[in-house]
Amino acid sequence: MQERIISKSKNGMPMLLLGLLLYIGAFFGIVACVITLAEEKGGPLEICGIIVCVLWILFGWVIFLGLKVLKPQEALVLTLFGKYKGTLKGDGFFWVNPLCTSFNPASSTKLNQSGDVSSPGSGSALSRFGAMAGVSSLSAGALSLESKKISLKIMTLNNNKQKINDCLGNPVEIGIAVMWKVVDTAKAVFNVDNYKEYLSLQCDTALRDIVRIYPYDVAPNVDTTGDGIADDGSLRGSSEIVVNRIRDEIQKKVEIAGIEIVEARITYLAYAQEIAAVMLQRQQASAIIDARKMIVDGAVGMVEMALERLNENNMVTLDEERKAAMVSNLLVVLCGNHDAQPIVNTGTLY
């Protein structure tokens, strides 16, 4: 289904004025015909005029059903007896075939997102005219028109958090926000049953497909790109790459629905509750080991420097046993968690 834009339809105001003038003319025509008949100067022509005017007053409001008001970045898909006639786009006051009906199966679907078109105050002018004409169905039609409009603005779909296993089997909770817009109204309305629900479902499936490729944090011997070479990709450290792959995956799935994915962002990322405490202990242990390793490396370097300086200046000549004792004492002092308590030796080393 290809989108067809209806052009040359911005003649809503002339049709509105024409309809109002015909209503005014019908009222004056009835009055004139009645006066003529009362004066016994009229005949069948005046009676026919009264019938025509009454019929217009009763059914002339139908032409007002063809009046359509669109604000910027809104569209209206029109069908005539089930056949797609075209799409109204752009802001303005339009008039189309009154028998055309607007079609939008996702009009009543409200997801956790921004940008849904729902402005009950719109179309109030048509509703007031319907009340003046004594026709309540016109008001209902105007409100129904508002609910059938399709927003062409960029909207943000904030999907709920999902629990997904990463490539190492660890359960991860992740949520994404997807910025999207409708670019082809015909595909959105006719190719899928409900384009909003379809988008939400495809976001869930694409998120699961991509998250299963990556570990939560950097892990050895893991290939996240599919080239057969281990890399440092992870959900936590490669968020930009991950969201780009998620966006591309969603775009491929929603192309048939006439939707463009503008951007995707990770809004929440954490280990699942059942393993969060264990993973925190693991991270703490890893941090302690790294810190200890750094302390030991620094202490060994300081001991080596101290021995080299003593040998260069020939300040003290130590045998291997005394060097070992000195190294042991320095390492204890430098690697200990508490301040050392010095003991002054007043005797001799030998």
Steps between C-alpha positions, in 0.01 A plus 500: 500500500651830388409832654308746280486863602169678433576839346278794406268448796563820695155639426338448836414865565315556167294184557422606857382842385301346214324262737414782744367719216283215372358448851421872530349496153286196588355675806421816305361289213255323732388832648451654153307199369278489809420872466420455132267208573334697780418780259350240263742603226702183495462163341683168450832680449495647850401162649792332323730779626391436859562126460849559356591744778378264771694211348814714492456602865455135598782348294723786388727454803651198323737722300652624826622147571756556225668783694834393646735711715864390532773653714871485407654150501163322483353275231165342424455176303172499303306205361188493284284189538805304615733623224805709581455846346806683632659683793451859607827657619598847607323759709187663368123491457398231249183378335475149357223268393261485800461125448873445564582367844826533693673176596753443778490164684751623760298807598392359836836339583684686776848367565758626749605773260470866411337658199165321474246723323215553746371853524128497586482878468582487131215516257287695746396747230343221298335365815346839575370528144347154533322614815372810319366284218343259749710206380691317775664256260715780355654560840567132546657488155733788583620334820541171316713679239742616771548145624572372147785740428851361464782695660807551281705642787797323656365298793681322781406145592628410847480123513471324833808340655563143389694217660732347240793260529825639359745286301642354824157400628479771766150649536506873422224760532506753217267768369519712183340817366435512125443825307286429193263660250258396227634569149247303291142520629364243253748232613441584865121467469457218248810279517472416871203463731615758757826681427553617860468153650704359211782745577494418871519126430786541252691711754472215751618233257786710361618582851511131591682408180778756555543473879561124471812571293677713765618435856401747768865587561820427312566125497790302346460285189168660397429599138227765476554605136479158330845518343635207702739719701452567872445868582424731790134568412253515788161645588649731761808615310377501138158659545528715185578199281226294666226762452601551136461127437166502683381797289604333174333173603173677585513699175522183293197356677275811478584601142183324384293720733627830354681596823843661529710442812679827571698398808517243778642541850552269798309643795565228760767231533571283802541141608177325595410515867571133568869529407563869563647442850729220380624706207566793733716277721680380188570854390620591848732198509637587158562859611679380817721264300591776253580737786716239676685428179575868454622531861729198468642623169574839654653346814734272304613795291574705812699214656705458182568873493610498868744213448644660188556831680672327793730310266583812296610706800662208682330615816438151641630164390236233554528128444220304338336411830485865612374609158220244526408627845502859377284415201256314723473791742452758224230292329314457828511873563403601146230236439336505844153645558606673822779740589821326604624531859877560470742329739841667546785251515768633737724198460679362201368333190753217542 
